[in-house]
Amino acid sequence: MHALIPVAGIGTRLRPHTFTHPKVLLNVAGKPILGHIIDKLIDEGITSASIIVGHLSEQIIAYVRKAYPDFPVDFVEQEMPLGLGHAIYIARHALKEEPVLIILGDTIFDVDLRPVLKNPVTALGVKTVEDPRRFGVAEMNGSAIRKLIEKPEHPTSNLAVVGLYHIHNTPLLRTCLDEVVQKDIRTKGEYQLTDVLQMMIDRGERMETFPVEGWYDCGKPETLLSTNKALLAKGSSYGPMDGVIICEPVFIAPTAVLSNCVVGPNTTVGDGAEVSEAVIRNSIVGAESRVSKVLLENSIIGSGASVRGSYKRFNVGDASELEFY
C-alpha cells in the first residue's frame, strides 16, 4: 500500500526552532518526528510513500534519502500553503485504483493499523478530546460518519479526526479533490481535506472510524515535550557514563558527552551535544548544543545552541533581602 505524508507546514507555533528546521525534523525521543512516522509505516507493511514538502524541503529530502535509502519515496513540492486538501491534490498522481493511507506529518501514532488496512471500507482515525475546536470533528450516524466539520466554532461532537485516513475509494477521492480545487471551494481560506471527504460522503461513500488512543501531537512546545515524555516511557537508551546521574526514562545519543550532571527524567540529548555541571529534566537538548551550569526544566534547546549559567554561593544573615540577576 502507498502512503501520502503532507509535511509542508511552516510550524509557526514551534518558532524559533522552525525558522531553521522543518517541524517534522525536530528531535523527539532520539529521532525526528518524520522518522517515527516512516518507521511506523514500514512496520505496518506500507511499501512506498509520497511526501508533500514545502518549508525547508531540501532538509526533509536529504534526511529521508539518507535514513531510508531502500524505502521508495517521491517528493512533491507544495509551493503555496493552500491547505491539506490542496497538498493531497497536488500529489494526486499517486492515487491509483488501490486504497491509500494519508498520514499527517506532525503527529506520531501508536496504533495497530493492520486491521484497518484490511477493512474494505474508508475509515478515519479519531480520538475523544475535551476541546474539539482545534480539529476536524466527526458527527456519527451509528457506526458511519454523517458529517465532517473543520475546526467548528460550536462543536456538536468531541470526536476529533486525528490525521490518519485510510481511503478505500481512491477514484472518488481524486474526483472530489479535482472538484473542490476547480470550483475553488474553500473553508477558512484553504482547500480542506474535510470538505473533500464530506463530498465523498454526500456521494455515497461509507466512512467509518477507528480509535487512536496513542496519538501524540507535536505541534506546540508543550505537546512536543509531552510526546517526548510518552515515547521515552517505552524505554531508555544511553550508555555508561562516569560522574553522571541518570533518572530514567531518557534518550542520550551515543556521541553526546556528559560530565558532572543529572539528566532526566523525560529528557532527550542529541548527537554531539555536550552537557556539564547541569541538571536537566523533562527537556530536549538538540544536536551539537552546549549546556553547562544551569538547571533546565520543560525546555527545548535547539541544535548548535549554547546555554551557560553560573553558580552562586551566599552567606546571608537573618531578616535579609537579596535580589540577583
Secondary structure, 3 states (H helix, E strand, C coil): CEEEEECCCCCHHHCCHHHHCCHHHCEECCEEHHHHHHHHHHHCCCCEEEEEECCCHHHHHHHHHHHCCCCCEEEEECCCCCCHHHHHHHCHHHCCCCCEEEECCCEEEECCCHHHHHCCCEEEEEEECCCHHHCEEEEEECCEEEEEEECCCCCCCCEEEEEEEEECCHHHHHHHHHHHHHCCCCECCECCHHHHHHHHHHCCCCEEEEECCEEEECCCHHHHHHHHHHHHCCCCECCCCCCEEECCCEEECCCCEEECEEECCCEEECCCCEEECCEEECCEECCCCEEECCEEECCEECCCCEEECCCCCCCCCCCCCCCCC
